[in-house]
Amino acid sequence: MNNFALFTNELVSGISIVARPKLSGLGEHWGVLLPNGYVAHCTDDKGPHYVTYQEFAAGRPVKEIRKVPMSESHATMQRIQQEVSRPAGYHLIENNCEIFASRVTGGPPESPQVKGWAFVLAVLTFVTIVAKAG
């Protein structure tokens, strides 16, 4: 796809972080819905790239996580274009779909799902250690 077609001189509005259930069934997959109907997202096989809304949804319900403030729209579009043109690649802990969506929209580069799984793992490790000691 020609990336130039995704960017115009028109005022950009209506950018949102969106999510749908992961195809594996575990957790959510995040992306950034653009005013033209495309979604910028980061996947393990392609890194940061664009797909249509329908391709992103993959037949699953899509929900809005948060709207990007209008004051951040232009900077968001610039950050997305930079990420797609020089992709860093996907990394489960350092550059997953949540981190990508949060970072390009001006938020902190964090992943609530990874934090949640890390907490669960820590609790299970603690319980295992306590069980073995007792």
C-alpha positions, -999 to 999 in steps of 0.1 A, spaced: 0 0 0 12 35 -8 17 52 26 13 86 9 -23 79 4 -29 77 41 -17 112 48 -32 144 35 -30 181 42 -65 179 57 -70 184 94 -67 150 111 -94 142 136 -111 112 151 -80 92 160 -86 65 186 -68 36 202 -90 5 195 -89 -31 206 -103 -65 196 -99 -99 211 -67 -116 200 -71 -143 174 -55 -167 199 -83 -159 223 -59 -147 251 -60 -110 257 -66 -80 234 -49 -67 202 -45 -29 201 -43 -6 171 -48 31 162 -79 38 142 -72 67 117 -98 90 102 -95 73 68 -107 40 82 -72 24 83 -57 10 115 -20 13 123 -9 -16 145 21 -38 154 21 -75 149 46 -102 155 49 -111 118 50 -76 102 59 -52 130 42 -17 126 20 -15 95 -15 -4 82 -45 -25 76 -82 -17 68 -106 -16 97 -121 -48 85 -87 -66 84 -79 -53 119 -113 -65 132 -109 -100 117 -146 -106 123 -144 -98 160 -159 -69 180 -138 -38 182 -140 -14 211 -125 20 217 -99 22 244 -94 60 243 -97 89 219 -66 109 210 -70 146 219 -73 167 188 -42 186 199 -22 154 196 -36 144 161 -8 158 139 20 146 162 3 111 163 2 109 125 38 119 123 49 93 149 29 66 132 44 74 98 79 73 113 73 40 130 59 24 98 87 37 76 114 26 100 99 -3 118 116 -15 150 98 -49 148 76 -66 173 88 -76 207 65 -91 233 78 -70 262 94 -40 245 74 -33 214 40 -51 213 7 -38 200 -2 -20 233 32 -3 236 31 8 199 -5 22 202 3 41 234 36 54 223 25 68 189 -5 85 205 16 103 230 11 81 259 36 62 280 51 31 263 35 5 285 15 -27 282 -12 -34 308 -15 -70 296 22 -77 300 22 -61 335 -8 -83 343 9 -115 332 41 -105 350 20 -100 382 3 -134 378 37 -151 372 52 -134 403 23 -146 424 26 -182 411 63 -182 417 57 -169 453 31 -196 459 53 -223 445 83 -212 467 60 -211 498 45 -245 491 80 -261 486 93 -245 519 63 -257 539 
